[in-house]
């Protein structure tokens, strides 16, 4: 008997799936949950063989739910069943612990095939998503991009600056180097830092106006950007990956290289640190690291050293450094 937990915020869809399971020999619907936190609790209590899991759940989205379930119920297999058809979200869902992904529009024709495939420990993705999503074996890391160049390395770096002038100077050098190599650049910073960067770049004879017009220089306000994916003082991974993925793809179109490359620098996490949202800082750095890996994007995060002078924030410094491929600046005295 295969014991199944059904997780969806639609009571109608939950009941539909549960009734279908009960009418199938060898399957039993052992429970239902309407949000991510309830799903985690029931997964721990029931230890089901399979969870049919939606993405857009209240309290805790499906991707974060899957990560927690993998820790508390390692023997449980996860099949995502969602209306979300965004390729980036599907790939992240598969890398978060899910073995399969079925679009709700395909459940009538593909749900049972998906369940049987996942129960065998194999990957399954709806046929309607074929060509959009990279599907490897269960033991392979899911990578949505073709391996354009085996020499490309993961570059997600962090720099600690003693003051604003140093931060602006560090970002300016990063931007000039990237533009000089034909990359497109995304800058997510405060209004004052964006203005000073324009001054510094113009003084160095970088035609920022032309770069903005071409789309190879994309300046964004850090507060506006954070508002697109923050929920309950934590980054919503689905919203973030959709936002960041769309942004990188947009920038890549303007890159002047055979294989488009994008560079990004910013201070989203540092702003959250200044607001005392330490857990959000660590989670956000993890998400940016995932973007760097998946899109071969060069990312530089800039922190002011003064942010770590207090005992309250100093303890998360190792966690921040661990999320980066390289660390620049003095940290021993922090």
C-alpha positions as CSV (number, residue, x, y, z in Angstrom):
1,X,0.0,0.0,0.0
2,X,1.4,3.4,-1.1
3,X,0.6,6.0,1.5
4,X,0.1,9.5,0.0
5,X,-0.1,13.0,1.5
6,X,-1.9,15.6,-0.6
7,X,-0.8,19.2,-0.2
8,X,-2.7,22.0,-2.0
9,X,-4.3,25.2,-0.9
10,X,-7.4,24.3,-3.0
11,X,-9.8,22.1,-1.0
12,X,-11.6,21.1,-4.2
13,X,-8.3,19.9,-5.9
14,X,-7.2,18.1,-2.7
15,X,-10.5,16.2,-2.5
16,X,-10.3,15.4,-6.2
17,X,-6.9,13.9,-5.9
18,X,-7.6,12.1,-2.6
19,X,-10.8,10.5,-4.1
20,X,-8.8,9.4,-7.2
21,X,-6.1,7.8,-4.9
22,X,-8.7,5.9,-2.8
23,X,-10.2,4.5,-6.0
24,X,-6.8,3.2,-7.2
25,X,-5.8,-0.3,-5.9
26,X,-2.6,-0.2,-3.8
27,X,-2.9,3.6,-2.9
28,X,-4.2,5.3,0.2
29,X,-4.6,9.0,0.9
30,X,-3.4,9.2,4.5
31,X,-3.8,13.0,4.9
32,X,-4.2,16.4,3.4
33,X,-2.6,19.8,4.1
34,X,-3.5,23.3,2.9
35,X,-0.2,25.1,3.6
36,X,3.5,24.4,3.7
37,X,3.9,24.4,7.5
38,X,1.0,22.0,8.0
39,X,2.5,19.8,5.3
40,X,5.9,19.7,7.1
41,X,4.1,18.8,10.4
42,X,2.1,16.0,8.8
43,X,5.0,14.7,6.8
44,X,6.9,14.3,10.1
45,X,4.0,12.6,11.8
46,X,2.8,10.3,9.0
47,X,6.1,9.6,7.1
48,X,4.2,9.0,3.9
49,X,5.6,7.2,0.9
50,X,4.7,10.0,-1.4
51,X,3.7,13.7,-1.2
52,X,1.8,15.4,-4.0
53,X,2.9,19.0,-3.4
54,X,1.8,22.3,-4.8
55,X,4.2,25.2,-5.3
56,X,2.1,28.3,-4.4
57,X,1.2,27.5,-0.8
58,X,0.5,30.0,2.0
59,X,2.9,30.3,5.0
60,X,5.6,28.3,3.3
61,X,5.9,27.7,-0.4
62,X,6.3,24.3,-1.9
63,X,10.0,24.5,-2.7
64,X,10.9,25.4,0.9
65,X,8.4,22.8,2.1
66,X,10.2,20.1,0.0
67,X,13.6,21.1,1.5
68,X,12.3,20.6,5.1
69,X,10.5,17.4,4.2
70,X,13.7,15.9,2.8
71,X,15.3,16.5,6.3
72,X,12.5,15.1,8.5
73,X,11.2,12.4,6.2
74,X,14.1,11.3,4.0
75,X,12.2,8.2,2.8
76,X,9.3,10.2,1.4
77,X,9.3,10.9,-2.4
78,X,8.0,14.2,-3.6
79,X,6.0,14.9,-6.8
80,X,5.1,18.5,-7.5
81,X,1.7,19.2,-8.9
82,X,1.3,22.9,-9.8
83,X,-0.2,25.5,-12.1
84,X,3.2,27.2,-12.3
85,X,4.8,26.4,-15.6
86,X,7.8,28.7,-15.4
87,X,10.9,26.6,-16.4
88,X,13.1,28.3,-13.8
89,X,10.7,27.4,-11.0
90,X,10.3,23.8,-12.3
91,X,14.1,23.3,-12.3
92,X,14.5,24.7,-8.8
93,X,11.6,22.5,-7.6
94,X,13.4,19.5,-9.0
95,X,16.7,20.5,-7.3
96,X,15.0,21.1,-3.9
97,X,14.1,17.4,-3.4
98,X,11.3,16.8,-5.8
99,X,11.6,13.8,-8.2
100,X,8.9,14.9,-10.5
101,X,6.8,17.9,-11.7
102,X,3.3,17.7,-13.2
103,X,1.5,20.8,-14.5
104,X,-2.1,20.7,-13.2
105,X,-3.3,21.0,-16.8
106,X,-1.7,17.7,-17.5
107,X,-2.9,15.8,-14.4
108,X,-5.7,14.1,-16.3
109,X,-3.4,12.4,-18.7
110,X,-0.1,12.2,-16.9
111,X,-0.6,12.0,-13.1
112,X,-0.5,8.2,-12.7
113,X,2.5,7.9,-15.0
114,X,4.3,10.5,-13.0
115,X,3.4,8.8,-9.7
116,X,4.7,5.4,-11.0
117,X,7.9,7.0,-12.3
118,X,8.6,8.9,-9.1
119,X,7.9,5.8,-6.9
120,X,10.6,4.0,-8.9
121,X,13.1,6.8,-8.0
122,X,13.2,8.3,-11.5
123,X,12.6,11.8,-12.7
124,X,9.3,12.9,-14.4
125,X,8.4,16.2,-15.9
126,X,5.1,17.0,-17.8
127,X,5.5,16.4,-21.6
128,X,4.1,20.0,-22.1
129,X,7.3,21.3,-20.5
130,X,9.6,19.2,-22.7
131,X,12.3,21.3,-24.2
132,X,12.0,24.0,-21.5
133,X,13.4,22.0,-18.6
134,X,16.5,20.0,-18.2
135,X,15.7,16.6,-16.9
136,X,18.5,14.4,-15.6
137,X,18.4,11.2,-13.6
138,X,17.6,11.4,-9.9
139,X,21.3,11.4,-9.0
140,X,22.2,14.3,-11.4
141,X,22.2,18.0,-10.5
142,X,19.6,19.8,-12.5
143,X,21.1,22.5,-14.7
144,X,18.8,24.5,-17.0
145,X,21.6,25.9,-19.2
146,X,23.7,24.2,-21.9
147,X,27.3,23.8,-20.8
148,X,28.6,26.5,-23.1
149,X,32.2,26.3,-21.8
150,X,33.6,23.8,-19.4
151,X,36.1,26.4,-18.2
152,X,33.4,28.7,-16.8
153,X,33.6,28.8,-13.1
154,X,31.2,29.6,-10.3
155,X,31.7,33.2,-9.3
156,X,29.7,34.6,-6.4
157,X,32.0,36.9,-4.5
158,X,31.7,39.1,-1.4
159,X,33.7,42.2,-0.5
160,X,33.8,44.0,2.8
161,X,34.5,47.7,2.5
162,X,35.6,50.2,5.2
163,X,33.4,53.0,3.9
164,X,31.0,54.2,1.2
165,X,33.8,55.5,-1.0
166,X,35.5,52.2,-1.0
167,X,32.3,50.4,-1.8
168,X,31.5,52.7,-4.7
169,X,35.0,52.3,-6.0
170,X,34.9,48.5,-5.8
171,X,31.5,48.4,-7.6
172,X,32.8,50.8,-10.2
173,X,35.8,48.6,-11.0
174,X,33.7,45.5,-11.2
175,X,31.3,47.3,-13.6
176,X,34.0,48.7,-15.8
177,X,35.7,45.3,-16.1
178,X,32.4,43.6,-17.0
179,X,31.4,46.2,-19.6
180,X,34.9,46.1,-21.0
181,X,34.6,42.4,-21.7
182,X,31.2,42.8,-23.4
183,X,29.1,41.6,-20.5
184,X,25.9,43.1,-19.4
185,X,25.7,44.5,-15.9
186,X,22.9,44.6,-13.3
187,X,23.4,47.0,-10.4
188,X,21.0,46.8,-7.4
189,X,21.9,49.6,-4.9
190,X,20.6,52.5,-2.9
191,X,19.8,55.8,-4.7
192,X,22.9,57.5,-3.4
193,X,25.2,54.7,-4.4
194,X,23.6,54.5,-7.9
195,X,24.2,58.3,-8.3
196,X,27.8,58.1,-7.2
197,X,28.4,55.1,-9.4
198,X,27.2,57.1,-12.4
199,X,29.5,60.0,-11.5
200,X,32.5,57.6,-11.1
201,X,31.8,55.7,-14.3
202,X,31.3,58.9,-16.3
203,X,34.6,60.3,-14.9
204,X,36.3,57.1,-16.1
205,X,34.8,57.8,-19.6
206,X,32.3,55.0,-19.5
207,X,29.3,56.0,-21.6
208,X,26.6,54.9,-19.1
209,X,23.8,56.6,-21.1
210,X,24.5,54.4,-24.2
211,X,24.8,51.3,-22.0
212,X,21.5,52.0,-20.4
213,X,19.8,52.6,-23.7
214,X,21.2,49.3,-25.1
215,X,20.2,47.4,-22.0
216,X,23.7,46.4,-21.1
217,X,23.6,48.5,-17.9
218,X,20.5,47.9,-15.7
219,X,20.4,50.0,-12.5
220,X,17.8,49.1,-9.9
221,X,16.7,50.4,-6.6
222,X,17.5,48.0,-3.8
223,X,14.3,48.8,-1.8
224,X,12.1,48.3,-4.9
225,X,13.8,45.1,-5.7
226,X,13.5,43.6,-2.3
227,X,9.7,44.4,-2.3
228,X,9.2,42.1,-5.3
229,X,10.2,38.9,-3.4
230,X,10.2,39.5,0.4
231,X,7.3,38.0,2.4
232,X,7.0,38.0,6.2
233,X,10.6,39.3,6.5
234,X,12.1,36.4,4.5
235,X,12.8,36.0,0.8
236,X,10.2,34.0,-1.1
237,X,12.3,31.7,-3.2
238,X,9.7,31.3,-5.9
239,X,9.3,35.0,-6.4
240,X,13.0,35.6,-6.1
241,X,14.0,33.0,-8.7
242,X,11.4,34.3,-11.1
243,X,12.5,37.9,-10.6
244,X,16.2,37.2,-10.9
245,X,15.9,34.7,-13.7
246,X,13.9,37.1,-15.8
247,X,16.4,39.9,-15.0
248,X,19.4,37.9,-16.0
249,X,17.8,36.7,-19.3
250,X,16.9,40.3,-20.1
251,X,20.4,41.5,-19.5
252,X,21.9,38.6,-21.5
253,X,20.2,39.8,-24.6
254,X,22.3,42.9,-24.5
255,X,25.6,41.3,-23.8
256,X,28.2,41.6,-26.7
257,X,29.6,38.1,-26.5
258,X,29.3,34.9,-28.4
259,X,28.1,33.2,-25.2
260,X,26.2,36.0,-23.3
261,X,27.5,36.5,-19.8
262,X,25.9,38.8,-17.1
263,X,27.6,40.5,-14.1
264,X,25.6,41.8,-11.1
265,X,26.6,43.7,-8.1
266,X,24.5,44.9,-5.3
267,X,23.5,45.3,-1.7
268,X,20.2,43.5,-1.1
269,X,21.5,41.3,1.7
270,X,23.4,44.2,3.4
271,X,20.2,46.2,3.5
272,X,18.4,43.3,5.2
273,X,21.3,43.0,7.6
274,X,21.0,46.7,8.5
275,X,17.3,46.0,9.3
276,X,18.3,43.2,11.6
277,X,16.9,40.4,9.4
278,X,19.8,38.0,9.8
279,X,18.0,34.8,8.7
280,X,16.8,36.6,5.6
281,X,20.4,37.6,4.8
282,X,21.7,34.0,4.8
283,X,18.7,32.7,2.8
284,X,19.1,35.5,0.2
285,X,22.8,34.9,-0.2
286,X,22.0,31.2,-0.8
287,X,19.5,32.2,-3.5
288,X,22.0,34.5,-5.2
289,X,24.5,31.7,-5.1
290,X,22.0,29.5,-7.0
291,X,21.6,32.2,-9.6
292,X,25.3,32.4,-10.0
293,X,25.6,28.7,-10.5
294,X,22.6,28.2,-12.8
295,X,23.2,31.2,-15.1
296,X,27.0,31.4,-14.9
297,X,26.5,34.9,-13.7
298,X,29.4,36.9,-12.0
299,X,28.0,38.3,-8.8
300,X,29.6,40.7,-6.3
301,X,27.9,41.4,-3.0
302,X,29.2,44.5,-1.1
303,X,29.0,44.9,2.6
304,X,30.3,47.8,4.8
305,X,32.5,46.4,7.5
306,X,30.8,48.6,10.1
307,X,27.7,46.4,9.8
308,X,29.5,43.7,11.7
309,X,30.9,45.7,14.6
310,X,28.0,44.8,16.9
311,X,27.9,41.4,18.6
312,X,24.4,40.9,17.3
313,X,25.5,40.6,13.6
314,X,29.1,39.4,13.9
315,X,28.1,35.8,14.5
316,X,26.6,35.4,11.0
317,X,29.8,36.5,9.2
318,X,31.0,32.9,8.7
319,X,27.6,32.0,7.3
320,X,27.8,34.9,4.8
321,X,31.4,34.0,3.7
322,X,30.4,30.4,3.3
323,X,27.8,31.3,0.7
324,X,30.5,32.9,-1.6
325,X,33.1,31.5,-3.9
326,X,35.6,34.2,-2.8
327,X,36.0,36.7,0.0
328,X,37.6,40.1,-0.4
329,X,38.5,42.7,2.3
330,X,39.6,42.4,5.9
331,X,37.4,40.1,8.0
332,X,39.7,39.0,10.8
333,X,39.0,42.0,12.9
334,X,35.3,41.9,12.5
